Amino acid sequence: MAALKYAGLEDTDSEEELPPGWEERTTKDGWVYYANHLEEKTQWEHPKSGKRKRVAGGLPYGWEQETDENGQVYFVDHINKRTTYLDPRLAFTVEDNPVKPTTRQKYDGNSTAMEILQGHDLSGKVVIITGANSGIGFETAKSLALHGAYVILACRNTSRGNDAVQRILVEWHKAKVEAMTLDLASLQSVQHFAEAFKSKNVPLHILICNAAVFGAPWCLTEDDLESTFQVNHLGHFYLVQLLEDVLRRSSPARVVMVSSESHRFTEIKDSSGKLDFSLLSPSKKEYWAMLAYNRSKLCNILFSNELNRRLSPHGVTSNSVHPGNMIYSSIHRNWWVYTLLFTLARPFTKSMVHTPDFVHEKQSFRCP
Ligand SMILES: NC(=O)c1ccc[n+]([C@@H]2O[C@H](COP(=O)([O-])OP(=O)(O)OC[C@H]3O[C@@H](n4cnc5c(N)ncnc54)[C@H](OP(=O)(O)O)[C@@H]3O)[C@@H](O)[C@H]2O)c1
């Protein structure tokens, strides 16, 4: 059952577990058969359940099927550079006579992006991820690229963007990844990015608005807006407007807004219940970093909901997501107190496979 374990679906008590001495194999055309090594015979039916099965779908991205000199089929996983006689599709078998499917939760808080994408071939899909040089954005970019997508890492710091691309290429030299410059604190930079992307004449299937600042000192951007509000919300809002036509042409397409549960702990209405615009980009006197972050995350959700309402009839969906609490990325780096809190919480929260070296460096803010 190694294939099931690899897919995060291990269930040792199930009737699917093979008795000792038995092995599950596949034929070239995807039928599952069972080898009994003790009695040296094979059969189509599962020795316990009596069911016949076949694999569903093709091989995961980066895998190839080969035949050795004895005529036995084996599998090469080019991404993880390993060879196995175990068909990876055994994690996704279907019964020959399917019975009513049971609902079963496949993923939970411990599932990784790689596990969730297991078995998906994203070749031909074009993805933009903002703030993809670190943290959640980087893990997402890497996982999508390792499953065949063409991923553009939209980063404000070009050398960090290129470094992130190199880290992905080390894992899979054929990954289609590219860094492009995007500084959400500058509406002009957002415009330049959108123009540069459009000049490539490629579709856009997935736009992940992930970049954010947290705990930033008060500072106005070159557009005269408070920086947390502009980077986390308005810059993304403008980016989506500029790329909307490409998204529509690429339908089915999707926008994902990486928000946060902290959106709950704020308000953007005044005492009479009306939207208070002055709260969105407050003056230095009225600024509190945590509240500014929470408001920007609330804006992410409100924007995503409205975007979905307007664009889903045209084949472009939008969803917002809370990625988890206090994940040890680089997000805490603007104040030592946040770093301390994230460090204390680290053993109990989701962990990142890769933690970049600059995780403790403070972010630089260009305050004109
Ligand atoms: N970590 C958590 O516990 C947590 C919880 C809830 C929600 N989230 C959300 O998850 C998302 C990703 O955060 P993370 O935890 O992965 O943090 P992170 O490691 O700090 O990543 C944030 C990314 O945003 C980029 N960025 C900052 N300012 C930018 C700008 N002006 N233009 C373009 N990119 C900019 C950063 O680039 P630089 O490296 O150049 O600064 C960095 O790559 C955020 O939306 C955050 O609100 C995180």
The ligand as an ORCA input file, in Angstrom:
! r2SCAN-3c Opt
* xyz 0 1
  N       1.998     33.235      7.619
  C       0.804     33.231      8.182
  O       0.637     32.786      9.317
  C      -0.384     33.773      7.443
  C      -1.647     33.671      8.076
  C      -2.760     34.157      7.391
  C      -2.618     34.700      6.129
  N      -1.390     34.793      5.544
  C      -1.305     35.401      4.219
  O      -0.517     34.588      3.379
  C       0.071     35.397      2.350
  C       1.532     35.049      2.197
  O       2.203     35.397      3.393
  P       3.477     34.614      3.931
  O       3.137     34.130      5.287
  O       3.982     33.646      2.944
  O       4.502     35.836      4.140
  P       5.887     36.204      3.448
  O       6.812     35.052      3.483
  O       6.341     37.469      4.124
  O       5.488     36.523      1.951
  C       4.977     37.744      1.555
  C       5.467     38.036      0.164
  O       4.889     39.288     -0.259
  C       5.891     40.032     -0.896
  N       5.647     41.466     -0.918
  C       5.686     42.324      0.124
  N       5.499     43.574     -0.317
  C       5.331     43.510     -1.650
  C       5.128     44.475     -2.676
  N       5.089     45.788     -2.398
  N       5.000     44.064     -3.940
  C       5.081     42.742     -4.239
  N       5.315     41.793     -3.329
  C       5.429     42.166     -2.045
  C       7.142     39.717     -0.103
  O       8.298     40.082     -0.846
  P       9.674     40.489     -0.103
  O      10.282     39.213      0.338
  O      10.454     41.197     -1.149
  O       9.315     41.371      1.052
  C       6.983     38.220      0.090
  O       7.464     37.522     -1.021
  C      -0.204     36.841      2.752
  O      -1.272     37.334      1.979
  C      -0.597     36.750      4.198
  O      -1.475     37.800      4.573
  C      -0.261     34.338      6.179
*
